[in-house]
Amino acid sequence: MDEAKTIEVLLADDHPVVREGLCAILESAGGIRVVGQAGSGEEAVSQAAALRPDLVLLDLRMGEMDGVTATGHILRRSPGTRVVIVTTYEDDADILRAVEAGAAGYLLKGTSRAELIDAVHAAVRGETVLTPSLAGKLFRARGPVPSPLSGRECDVLRLVGRGLTNADIGKELFISEATVKTHLLRTFRKLDVSDRTAAVITAMERGLLS
């Protein structure tokens, strides 16, 4: 997405005061415009189809149609829209259901202003956003999965985590610096991250470096 384009957001929560608070936070950031507000899941689906916002910030539990069900309907009717769940609930099953329904992320309502704004931009860029404390819950809820990383890629990440440079890692593992870079690039793709720090954190959260 063009960074210069104003991000259009639809807020969906059954508490008006929550919607007003989120609206004030987002519009104070610049580059973000709240184009609509919905008080129910059904209303969120209808408004998302009509407004085609870049992003819907969606409460998890709202009357008859919950946020997970609404997410599925929104994405089917407006596939170009991203959905991020914003809730007070931290249940493992809820997080997993939301992500499996296609939500781009899951944030707690205690998220800071800066984290919320960063999450909006990241979600619209196509990234997955998750309150850090929930990452472990998501992977536990998904159950054990095969590591996407090779043994050597894990070795490289462990050394990155110790603060070693590519050259130092090469010496430690008896491989060239170019080979280290190749392993890192493959790791970035597999973990869907863009830098060394994120790769180490993500791998640790998933239990890949134990």
Phi and psi restraints in degrees (value plus and minus 20) as a CYANA .aco file:
   2 ASP   PHI     -83.9   -43.9
   2 ASP   PSI     100.2   140.2
   3 GLU   PHI     -81.6   -41.6
   3 GLU   PSI     -44.7    -4.7
   4 ALA   PHI     -99.2   -59.2
   4 ALA   PSI     -35.7     4.3
   5 LYS   PHI     -95.2   -55.2
   5 LYS   PSI     116.1   156.1
   6 THR   PHI     -87.8   -47.8
   6 THR   PSI     110.7   150.7
   7 ILE   PHI    -100.9   -60.9
   7 ILE   PSI     105.0   145.0
   8 GLU   PHI    -117.8   -77.8
   8 GLU   PSI     106.7   146.7
   9 VAL   PHI    -143.8  -103.8
   9 VAL   PSI     118.2   158.2
  10 LEU   PHI    -127.4   -87.4
  10 LEU   PSI     109.0   149.0
  11 LEU   PHI    -121.8   -81.8
  11 LEU   PSI     111.7   151.7
  12 ALA   PHI    -151.6  -111.6
  12 ALA   PSI      92.4   132.4
  13 ASP   PHI    -178.5  -138.5
  13 ASP   PSI     122.6   162.6
  14 ASP   PHI    -103.1   -63.1
  14 ASP   PSI     -16.8    23.2
  15 HIS   PHI    -131.0   -91.0
  15 HIS   PSI      91.1   131.1
  16 PRO   PHI     -74.9   -34.9
  16 PRO   PSI     -57.6   -17.6
  17 VAL   PHI     -86.2   -46.2
  17 VAL   PSI     -53.2   -13.2
  18 VAL   PHI     -87.9   -47.9
  18 VAL   PSI     -63.6   -23.6
  19 ARG   PHI     -81.8   -41.8
  19 ARG   PSI     -62.6   -22.6
  20 GLU   PHI     -84.3   -44.3
  20 GLU   PSI     -59.2   -19.2
  21 GLY   PHI     -85.7   -45.7
  21 GLY   PSI     -64.8   -24.8
  22 LEU   PHI     -83.5   -43.5
  22 LEU   PSI     -61.1   -21.1
  23 CYS   PHI     -80.4   -40.4
  23 CYS   PSI     -65.5   -25.5
  24 ALA   PHI     -82.6   -42.6
  24 ALA   PSI     -61.9   -21.9
  25 ILE   PHI     -83.5   -43.5
  25 ILE   PSI     -68.7   -28.7
  26 LEU   PHI     -87.5   -47.5
  26 LEU   PSI     -64.4   -24.4
  27 GLU   PHI     -94.5   -54.5
  27 GLU   PSI     -36.4     3.6
  28 SER   PHI     -98.1   -58.1
  28 SER   PSI     -33.5     6.5
  29 ALA   PHI     -99.4   -59.4
  29 ALA   PSI     -46.9    -6.9
  30 GLY   PHI      61.9   101.9
  30 GLY   PSI     117.5   157.5
  31 GLY   PHI      62.6   102.6
  31 GLY   PSI     -18.5    21.5
  32 ILE   PHI    -149.8  -109.8
  32 ILE   PSI     112.6   152.6
  33 ARG   PHI    -149.5  -109.5
  33 ARG   PSI     107.5   147.5
  34 VAL   PHI    -102.6   -62.6
  34 VAL   PSI      93.8   133.8
  35 VAL   PHI    -116.1   -76.1
  35 VAL   PSI     -30.2     9.8
  36 GLY   PHI    -190.9  -150.9
  36 GLY   PSI     140.9   180.9
  37 GLN   PHI    -155.6  -115.6
  37 GLN   PSI     120.5   160.5
  38 ALA   PHI    -149.5  -109.5
  38 ALA   PSI     124.6   164.6
  39 GLY   PHI    -125.4   -85.4
  39 GLY   PSI     -16.5    23.5
  40 SER   PHI    -172.6  -132.6
  40 SER   PSI     146.0   186.0
  41 GLY   PHI     -83.7   -43.7
  41 GLY   PSI     -62.0   -22.0
  42 GLU   PHI     -81.6   -41.6
  42 GLU   PSI     -62.3   -22.3
  43 GLU   PHI     -87.4   -47.4
  43 GLU   PSI     -56.1   -16.1
  44 ALA   PHI     -83.0   -43.0
  44 ALA   PSI     -63.3   -23.3
  45 VAL   PHI     -82.2   -42.2
  45 VAL   PSI     -65.8   -25.8
  46 SER   PHI     -83.3   -43.3
  46 SER   PSI     -66.3   -26.3
  47 GLN   PHI     -89.1   -49.1
  47 GLN   PSI     -56.8   -16.8
  48 ALA   PHI     -83.3   -43.3
  48 ALA   PSI     -58.9   -18.9
  49 ALA   PHI     -87.0   -47.0
  49 ALA   PSI     -55.4   -15.4
  50 ALA   PHI    -100.8   -60.8
  50 ALA   PSI     -59.9   -19.9
  51 LEU   PHI    -112.1   -72.1
  51 LEU   PSI     -43.9    -3.9
  52 ARG   PHI      28.3    68.3
  52 ARG   PSI      36.8    76.8
  53 PRO   PHI     -91.0   -51.0
  53 PRO   PSI     144.8   184.8
  54 ASP   PHI     -90.5   -50.5
  54 ASP   PSI     -52.9   -12.9
  55 LEU   PHI    -167.9  -127.9
  55 LEU   PSI     122.0   162.0
  56 VAL   PHI    -135.1   -95.1
  56 VAL   PSI     103.6   143.6
  57 LEU   PHI    -114.9   -74.9
  57 LEU   PSI      95.9   135.9
  58 LEU   PHI    -144.4  -104.4
  58 LEU   PSI     107.0   147.0
  59 ASP   PHI     -88.9   -48.9
  59 ASP   PSI     132.2   172.2
  60 LEU   PHI     -98.3   -58.3
  60 LEU   PSI     -63.0   -23.0
  61 ARG   PHI    -140.2  -100.2
  61 ARG   PSI      90.4   130.4
  62 MET   PHI    -161.8  -121.8
  62 MET   PSI      62.5   102.5
  63 GLY   PHI      45.4    85.4
  63 GLY   PSI    -157.3  -117.3
  64 GLU   PHI     -88.8   -48.8
  64 GLU   PSI     -62.1   -22.1
  65 MET   PHI    -124.2   -84.2
  65 MET   PSI      93.2   133.2
  66 ASP   PHI    -100.1   -60.1
  66 ASP   PSI     154.5   194.5
  67 GLY   PHI     -84.4   -44.4
  67 GLY   PSI     -53.3   -13.3
  68 VAL   PHI     -86.7   -46.7
  68 VAL   PSI     -67.1   -27.1
  69 THR   PHI     -82.6   -42.6
  69 THR   PSI     -62.9   -22.9
  70 ALA   PHI     -82.4   -42.4
  70 ALA   PSI     -57.4   -17.4
  71 THR   PHI     -77.8   -37.8
  71 THR   PSI     -67.3   -27.3
  72 GLY   PHI     -79.6   -39.6
  72 GLY   PSI     -64.9   -24.9
  73 HIS   PHI     -85.5   -45.5
  73 HIS   PSI     -62.6   -22.6
  74 ILE   PHI     -81.4   -41.4
  74 ILE   PSI     -66.3   -26.3
  75 LEU   PHI     -90.1   -50.1
  75 LEU   PSI     -50.1   -10.1
  76 ARG   PHI     -91.2   -51.2
  76 ARG   PSI     -57.5   -17.5
  77 ARG   PHI    -108.5   -68.5
  77 ARG   PSI     -43.9    -3.9
  78 SER   PHI    -160.3  -120.3
  78 SER   PSI      52.7    92.7
  79 PRO   PHI     -82.1   -42.1
  79 PRO   PSI     -38.1     1.9
  80 GLY   PHI    -101.8   -61.8
  80 GLY   PSI     -26.6    13.4
  81 THR   PHI    -111.1   -71.1
  81 THR   PSI     120.5   160.5
  82 ARG   PHI    -119.4   -79.4
  82 ARG   PSI     128.8   168.8
  83 VAL   PHI    -144.6  -104.6
  83 VAL   PSI     110.9   150.9
  84 VAL   PHI    -144.2  -104.2
  84 VAL   PSI     106.4   146.4
  85 ILE   PHI     -99.1   -59.1
  85 ILE   PSI     112.4   152.4
  86 VAL   PHI    -145.0  -105.0
  86 VAL   PSI      95.7   135.7
  87 THR   PHI    -171.1  -131.1
  87 THR   PSI     151.6   191.6
  88 THR   PHI    -116.6   -76.6
  88 THR   PSI     -28.3    11.7
  89 TYR   PHI    -109.4   -69.4
  89 TYR   PSI     115.1   155.1
  90 GLU   PHI    -135.9   -95.9
  90 GLU   PSI      -2.8    37.2
  91 ASP   PHI     -84.0   -44.0
  91 ASP   PSI     113.0   153.0
  92 ASP   PHI     -75.2   -35.2
  92 ASP   PSI     -64.7   -24.7
  93 ALA   PHI     -84.7   -44.7
  93 ALA   PSI     -58.5   -18.5
  94 ASP   PHI     -82.8   -42.8
  94 ASP   PSI     -63.2   -23.2
  95 ILE   PHI     -81.6   -41.6
  95 ILE   PSI     -66.5   -26.5
  96 LEU   PHI     -83.7   -43.7
  96 LEU   PSI     -63.9   -23.9
  97 ARG   PHI     -79.8   -39.8
  97 ARG   PSI     -61.9   -21.9
  98 ALA   PHI     -84.2   -44.2
  98 ALA   PSI     -66.1   -26.1
  99 VAL   PHI     -86.7   -46.7
  99 VAL   PSI     -60.6   -20.6
 100 GLU   PHI     -86.8   -46.8
 100 GLU   PSI     -46.5    -6.5
 101 ALA   PHI     -96.0   -56.0
 101 ALA   PSI     -30.2     9.8
 102 GLY   PHI      90.8   130.8
 102 GLY   PSI     -16.2    23.8
 103 ALA   PHI     -81.6   -41.6
 103 ALA   PSI     121.1   161.1
 104 ALA   PHI    -100.7   -60.7
 104 ALA   PSI     -27.9    12.1
 105 GLY   PHI     159.3   199.3
 105 GLY   PSI     155.1   195.1
 106 TYR   PHI    -166.3  -126.3
 106 TYR   PSI      92.5   132.5
 107 LEU   PHI    -140.1  -100.1
 107 LEU   PSI     127.0   167.0
 108 LEU   PHI    -107.5   -67.5
 108 LEU   PSI     130.9   170.9
 109 LYS   PHI     -89.2   -49.2
 109 LYS   PSI     -31.0     9.0
 110 GLY   PHI    -104.9   -64.9
 110 GLY   PSI     -17.1    22.9
 111 THR   PHI     -78.6   -38.6
 111 THR   PSI     119.9   159.9
 112 SER   PHI     -90.5   -50.5
 112 SER   PSI     143.6   183.6
 113 ARG   PHI     -76.7   -36.7
 113 ARG   PSI     -67.9   -27.9
 114 ALA   PHI     -83.1   -43.1
 114 ALA   PSI     -62.0   -22.0
 115 GLU   PHI     -85.3   -45.3
 115 GLU   PSI     -58.4   -18.4
 116 LEU   PHI     -84.2   -44.2
 116 LEU   PSI     -67.3   -27.3
 117 ILE   PHI     -84.4   -44.4
 117 ILE   PSI     -62.8   -22.8
 118 ASP   PHI     -80.7   -40.7
 118 ASP   PSI     -59.9   -19.9
 119 ALA   PHI     -85.3   -45.3
 119 ALA   PSI     -57.9   -17.9
 120 VAL   PHI     -80.5   -40.5
 120 VAL   PSI     -69.7   -29.7
 121 HIS   PHI     -83.3   -43.3
 121 HIS   PSI     -62.5   -22.5
 122 ALA   PHI     -84.5   -44.5
 122 ALA   PSI     -63.2   -23.2
 123 ALA   PHI     -82.5   -42.5
 123 ALA   PSI     -61.1   -21.1
 124 VAL   PHI     -89.1   -49.1
 124 VAL   PSI     -48.4    -8.4
 125 ARG   PHI     -93.4   -53.4
 125 ARG   PSI     -28.3    11.7
 126 GLY   PHI      81.5   121.5
 126 GLY   PSI     -12.9    27.1
 127 GLU   PHI    -107.4   -67.4
 127 GLU   PSI     139.4   179.4
 128 THR   PHI    -111.3   -71.3
 128 THR   PSI     111.7   151.7
 129 VAL   PHI    -138.3   -98.3
 129 VAL   PSI     117.0   157.0
 130 LEU   PHI    -170.6  -130.6
 130 LEU   PSI     109.8   149.8
 131 THR   PHI     -73.1   -33.1
 131 THR   PSI     105.8   145.8
 132 PRO   PHI     -68.6   -28.6
 132 PRO   PSI     -59.0   -19.0
 133 SER   PHI     -87.2   -47.2
 133 SER   PSI     -33.8     6.2
 134 LEU   PHI    -115.5   -75.5
 134 LEU   PSI     -31.1     8.9
 135 ALA   PHI     -78.1   -38.1
 135 ALA   PSI     -66.1   -26.1
 136 GLY   PHI     -82.4   -42.4
 136 GLY   PSI     -59.1   -19.1
 137 LYS   PHI     -80.1   -40.1
 137 LYS   PSI     -62.3   -22.3
 138 LEU   PHI     -82.5   -42.5
 138 LEU   PSI     -65.6   -25.6
 139 PHE   PHI     -92.6   -52.6
 139 PHE   PSI     -49.6    -9.6
 140 ARG   PHI     -87.6   -47.6
 140 ARG   PSI     -60.6   -20.6
 141 ALA   PHI     -85.5   -45.5
 141 ALA   PSI     -53.6   -13.6
 142 ARG   PHI     -93.0   -53.0
 142 ARG   PSI     -38.8     1.2
 143 GLY   PHI      63.7   103.7
 143 GLY   PSI     153.3   193.3
 144 PRO   PHI     -83.6   -43.6
 144 PRO   PSI     114.4   154.4
 145 VAL   PHI    -150.2  -110.2
 145 VAL   PSI     131.3   171.3
 146 PRO   PHI     -81.2   -41.2
 146 PRO   PSI     123.4   163.4
 147 SER   PHI     -86.7   -46.7
 147 SER   PSI     112.8   152.8
 148 PRO   PHI     -98.5   -58.5
 148 PRO   PSI     -28.3    11.7
 149 LEU   PHI    -120.7   -80.7
 149 LEU   PSI     125.9   165.9
 150 SER   PHI     -96.2   -56.2
 150 SER   PSI     146.2   186.2
 151 GLY   PHI     -79.6   -39.6
 151 GLY   PSI     -60.2   -20.2
 152 ARG   PHI     -88.7   -48.7
 152 ARG   PSI     -57.5   -17.5
 153 GLU   PHI     -83.6   -43.6
 153 GLU   PSI     -58.5   -18.5
 154 CYS   PHI     -85.2   -45.2
 154 CYS   PSI     -60.5   -20.5
 155 ASP   PHI     -78.6   -38.6
 155 ASP   PSI     -64.6   -24.6
 156 VAL   PHI     -82.6   -42.6
 156 VAL   PSI     -64.5   -24.5
 157 LEU   PHI     -85.2   -45.2
 157 LEU   PSI     -57.1   -17.1
 158 ARG   PHI     -81.0   -41.0
 158 ARG   PSI     -59.4   -19.4
 159 LEU   PHI     -92.9   -52.9
 159 LEU   PSI     -54.2   -14.2
 160 VAL   PHI     -80.2   -40.2
 160 VAL   PSI     -62.3   -22.3
 161 GLY   PHI     -83.0   -43.0
 161 GLY   PSI     -44.1    -4.1
 162 ARG   PHI    -105.5   -65.5
 162 ARG   PSI     -21.1    18.9
 163 GLY   PHI      71.4   111.4
 163 GLY   PSI      -9.8    30.2
 164 LEU   PHI     -95.1   -55.1
 164 LEU   PSI     127.1   167.1
 165 THR   PHI     -98.5   -58.5
 165 THR   PSI     149.9   189.9
 166 ASN   PHI     -79.4   -39.4
 166 ASN   PSI     -60.7   -20.7
 167 ALA   PHI     -83.7   -43.7
 167 ALA   PSI     -63.4   -23.4
 168 ASP   PHI     -85.6   -45.6
 168 ASP   PSI     -59.3   -19.3
 169 ILE   PHI     -82.6   -42.6
 169 ILE   PSI     -62.2   -22.2
 170 GLY   PHI     -77.9   -37.9
 170 GLY   PSI     -64.0   -24.0
 171 LYS   PHI     -85.7   -45.7
 171 LYS   PSI     -60.3   -20.3
 172 GLU   PHI     -84.8   -44.8
 172 GLU   PSI     -58.0   -18.0
 173 LEU   PHI    -120.7   -80.7
 173 LEU   PSI     -19.0    21.0
 174 PHE   PHI      40.0    80.0
 174 PHE   PSI      24.4    64.4
 175 ILE   PHI    -152.6  -112.6
 175 ILE   PSI     145.0   185.0
 176 SER   PHI     -95.5   -55.5
 176 SER   PSI     139.1   179.1
 177 GLU   PHI     -82.0   -42.0
 177 GLU   PSI     -55.1   -15.1
 178 ALA   PHI     -83.5   -43.5
 178 ALA   PSI     -57.4   -17.4
 179 THR   PHI     -87.6   -47.6
 179 THR   PSI     -58.1   -18.1
 180 VAL   PHI     -79.1   -39.1
 180 VAL   PSI     -66.3   -26.3
 181 LYS   PHI     -81.2   -41.2
 181 LYS   PSI     -59.5   -19.5
 182 THR   PHI     -82.7   -42.7
 182 THR   PSI     -64.8   -24.8
 183 HIS   PHI     -80.5   -40.5
 183 HIS   PSI     -61.1   -21.1
 184 LEU   PHI     -86.2   -46.2
 184 LEU   PSI     -63.1   -23.1
 185 LEU   PHI     -82.1   -42.1
 185 LEU   PSI     -60.4   -20.4
 186 ARG   PHI     -85.0   -45.0
 186 ARG   PSI     -58.8   -18.8
 187 THR   PHI     -84.1   -44.1
 187 THR   PSI     -63.0   -23.0
 188 PHE   PHI     -77.6   -37.6
 188 PHE   PSI     -64.5   -24.5
 189 ARG   PHI     -84.3   -44.3
 189 ARG   PSI     -64.4   -24.4
 190 LYS   PHI     -86.1   -46.1
 190 LYS   PSI     -55.2   -15.2
 191 LEU   PHI    -115.0   -75.0
 191 LEU   PSI     -23.1    16.9
 192 ASP   PHI      38.5    78.5
 192 ASP   PSI      29.3    69.3
 193 VAL   PHI    -148.1  -108.1
 193 VAL   PSI     153.1   193.1
 194 SER   PHI    -144.2  -104.2
 194 SER   PSI     -20.7    19.3
 195 ASP   PHI    -169.9  -129.9
 195 ASP   PSI     149.7   189.7
 196 ARG   PHI     -82.4   -42.4
 196 ARG   PSI     -66.3   -26.3
 197 THR   PHI     -81.0   -41.0
 197 THR   PSI     -66.4   -26.4
 198 ALA   PHI     -82.2   -42.2
 198 ALA   PSI     -57.0   -17.0
 199 ALA   PHI     -83.6   -43.6
 199 ALA   PSI     -64.9   -24.9
 200 VAL   PHI     -84.7   -44.7
 200 VAL   PSI     -66.1   -26.1
 201 ILE   PHI     -82.0   -42.0
 201 ILE   PSI     -66.3   -26.3
 202 THR   PHI     -82.8   -42.8
 202 THR   PSI     -63.7   -23.7
 203 ALA   PHI     -83.7   -43.7
 203 ALA   PSI     -58.8   -18.8
 204 MET   PHI     -87.8   -47.8
 204 MET   PSI     -61.3   -21.3
 205 GLU   PHI     -81.6   -41.6
 205 GLU   PSI     -53.4   -13.4
 206 ARG   PHI    -107.5   -67.5
 206 ARG   PSI     -19.4    20.6
 207 GLY   PHI      52.2    92.2
 207 GLY   PSI       6.2    46.2
 208 LEU   PHI    -105.9   -65.9
 208 LEU   PSI     -33.9     6.1
 209 LEU   PHI    -130.4   -90.4
 209 LEU   PSI      -6.8    33.2
